[in-house]
Amino acid sequence: MLVYVDDILVTGNRLSDVNSFISTLCSRFVNRDLGEFNFFLGIEAVKQSDGSLLLSQKQYMLDLLKKANMLNYKPVSTPMSTSTSPDDTSIGDSFASVDPTLYRQLVGSLQYLTLTRLDLSYAVNRVCQHMHAPTAEHFGLVKRILRYVKSTIALGLIITPSRDFTIQAFSDADWAGFSSDRRSTGGYAVYLGSNIVSRQSKKQRTVTRSSTESEYKALANCSAEISWLVPLFGELHFSPSKSPILWCNNLEKVAHKELQVQFISTKDQIADILTKPLRTTRFVFFRSKLRLCSRKPFACEGSIG
């Protein structure tokens, strides 16, 4: 059971158990049964013929574009340009002044959007760095993200039924990407079978002295996430079919009895999309690996294999 204030989502392995629980709940509390899950907290769920579930925030995105008055802006193919550095203040923009409240509202809304739009994670993490004192240039970065949202409004996150309980994770870091303080961005993506179950794109808290050190920190964060997920899956009555595999593009692999750490080349490193801006071809390729699919016609762009 998932409870968020007065919104409740109930699921289970047997429909009879679910119905019994809902009946008991209705007998004790005043509530309204809305039937099968198709919309929850701004997230629409569309069940496909093969049993897959497509999670989308299309209406939420439309409302966000309307709030920003950007429904008619020209779309772009990536959420952030590769020529933009995290500390760049040379980006031209038509805003003479910035409303910090509006900036924070838009960025906060974009953070919620990353629940189903994992491809926005890095760009949103970047604009979050300027919440305290946003400038016109920072607002330009937010507008770029919204233009990308407009061009990809049909995308959603696909969850596919599977008995593959293998855990695979991809970890990466962009060393000293922030020129002002020389701090790095770490990122990871964790999969259960073909489904992505966790991801992170985050500026590292301390300065690292080499790319190896920044990648090790990202690796440690990813390992901690896996260590938390494994017992959680156990509580849900299923366990990984073998030791989790953690892929990183550092040739110095780590030996661990409960975790296999393996090398993967940069060109195949999915977490790359969570640590830096990428050119369109590479961005679209890695986006497909994040299990983002089009709504109509239904078509999944790719898998992690």
N, C-alpha and C positions, 0 to 999 in steps of 0.2 A: 504494500500500500504506500502510495506517495501522497503526502499532505503538504499543501502550500496554502497557509491561512485557511480559507474556507473552500478551496478547490481540492478535490480528492480523486486520485486515480487508483483503481484497484485492478490487479492482475493475478493470474494463477495458472497452474497447469490443468486444472479441471474446471469447466464452466459451472458445474453444479456447486462447487465450493465457493466460487466467486459470487454466484447468485445468492447463496445462503448467507454469506457475509454481508452483502448489500441489504438483504431483507432484515437482518438483525440490526444493522446500522439505522435503517429507516424506522424501525420500531422504537428506537431509543432517542433519535434526534430528528428534528425537522430538517429535511433536505429534499433535493430533487435529483432523481436518476436521469441522466442525459443519454443513457444508452451506451453503445460501443464508442470506444475512443476514436474521435476524429478531429478534435480540437482541444488543446489544453495550453493555457497561459500564452496564447499568441502563436502556438506551434500547431500547424495543421498536419494530420497524419492521414496519408492516402494509402490504403492497402492495395497491393498489386495482385495480379492473378496467380503469381508463383508464391504468394505468401509473404513477400517482402513488404516492408513498410517504408514509405517515403516521407520523411519529416521536412516540412517546408514552412517558411515564415513570409510567404509572398505578400499577404495583406499587411503584415508588419512593415515590410520593406516599402510598400507603396505609401503607407502612412508616414514613414520616416522621410521619404523623398518629398512628400507634400509639405511636411513640417519645415524642411529645409528649403522649400520653394525651388526644387530641382527636378521636377517631373519632365521638363523640356530641355534639360541639358544634354550635350553631346556625350554619348557613352565612350568608355575606354576599355582596353582589353586586360589591364592589370590594375590592382588597387594602389600601386605605388611605383613611381618611375625609378629605374636603376641609377639615374643621375642624382637622386635625392639622398643626401646623407642624413643621419639622425639629428644632426645639429645644424643642418643647412637653413639659413635664414635669407637665402637669395631668391626664393621662389616668388615670382610675381603673382599678384592677386588683385582683384578688383575691389576688395573690401578696404575702405579707408580706415575703418576702425572695427574692432571685434567685440561682440557681446559675449563676455566670458560665461554667462549663464547659458546662453544658447549653445556655445561650444561644448560645455560640459554635458548638456542634455543630449546633444547629438552623439558625442563620444560614448556616453553611457548607454544610449540606445544601440550603438554599434557593438558594444561589448556583449549585450544580450543577443544580438544577431549572430555572434560567433558560435552560439550553441548548435546551430545547423549549418552555418557557413564557416567552416574551419579554414577556408582559404583566405579569410580576412584576418586571421589571428595575428600575424606579424604586423601588418599595417595598423591595426587597431592598437596593438601594444605600443607602437611608436607614437601615435597621437596622444595616448594616455600619459606620456612623459611630460606633457605641457599643460596639464589641467590647471596648475596654479597660476600661470600667467600666459595664456594663449595670445599669439600675435596673428596678424593678417596672414603671414606665411603658413602658420600652423593651421589656420582655417582653410587655406588652400589645399593642405594635405587631406583634411576631412572631406572637402569637396571632391577631390580625386577618388577617394574611396567610394563616395556616394555615386559618382558617375560610373564606377565599375559595378556597383550594386545594380544600377539601372540596366546595365548591359547584360547582367547574368541573373535577372530576377527569377528565372525559371528553375534555377538550380536548388536542389535540396539534398539532404543527407539520407542515403539508403541504408537500411538495416535488413540483412538477409538471413532467414532461418538456416541454421547449419548445426551439425553435430561435430564440427571441427573446433576443438577447444584448445588449439595451439595458440600460445601467446607469443607474438613477435613485436618488437619495438625498434624504432629508428631514432637515433640521437645524434644531434649535431650542434655546432656552435660557430658563431661568426666572431672571430677574435678582434677585440678593440674596435668594434664598429662605431662606437660613440667617440668621436675625436675630442670632445670637450673634457671627458674624464677617463678615456681609454678603457671603458667597460665594455663587456661583450654581451651578446644575446645568445641564449641557449634555447634549444627547442627539442621536443620529442613528440612522437606519435606512437601510441600503443594499440595493437590490434588483437582481437580475439577471433581467431579464424580469419575471415575476410572483412570483418566489421571493426571499424575504429571505435575504441571505447574510452580513450583518454588522449589528450594532447596538451601541449603547453608551448607558449612562446613568451619568453620573459627575459628582461634585462638582468644580468647577473649582478649581485650586490657588491662584489669585491672586484678589484682590478687583478687581472691575471697577467703573468709575465710571458706567456707563450700561448700559441694556439693549442698546444697539447694540454696545457693546464685548463684552458677554457673548455675544451672538449671533455676533459676528465670531470669537470664540475657538472657539465650537462649530462654526462654519463651517470654520475652519482645521483642526480635528481631523477633521472629516468628509472634507475634501479630502485630508488625509494618508492616510486609510484608503482612499479611492478610488485614490490614486496607488500604494498598495501592492497593491491588488487587481488593477488592470489588467495589470501584468506577470505576476502570478500566473496570471491567466486565459490569458495568452499562453503560459505554460509548459505549460498544460493543453491547448494546441492549439486554442483558440478565442479570438477577440478581439471586443470590443464592436462592434456594427454602426454606431455613431456616437459622437460625443463624449458622455461621461457628463453627465447633467443633475442639478444639485443645487438642490433646492427649499428656499427659506427665506422667512420672513415678514417680511423687512426690505426695504423699498422701494428701498434703495440697493444695486443689483445690482453685482456685481464682474465686470469683463471679464477673461477668461482664454482663451487660444487652445486649451487642451486640455480645458476644462471650461465647460459652460454653467451659469451661476448664474441661476435664475429665481425670481420672486416667487410665493408661494402664500399664500392667506388663512389666518388662524388656524384657521378652522372646518374646513379641509382638511389642516392640518399634522399628519401622522401622528406626527412626533417629539414632539408635545405630550404623548403618553402616557408618554414617557421622561423628562420633566422636572418633572412636578408631579402631585399627586393630582387626579383628575377626578371629576365627578359621574357617576352610573351610565350615563346615556344616552350621554354623550360617550365615556366609557371603553369601553363595549361597542362603539360605532361604530369607534373607533380600534383596538380589539382585533381586530376583524374584518379590518382592513387588515394586521395582522401575520401573516396566513396561519394563524391558529389554527382548527382544525376539530374537530368532534365525532367521536368514534369510532363510536358506534352510536346511531341510524343515521348512516351517513357523510354529512356535510353540511359543506361549507366555508362559513364565515360571511361571507366577503367577499374582495375583491381590492383592489389599489392604484388601480385605474381609477375 
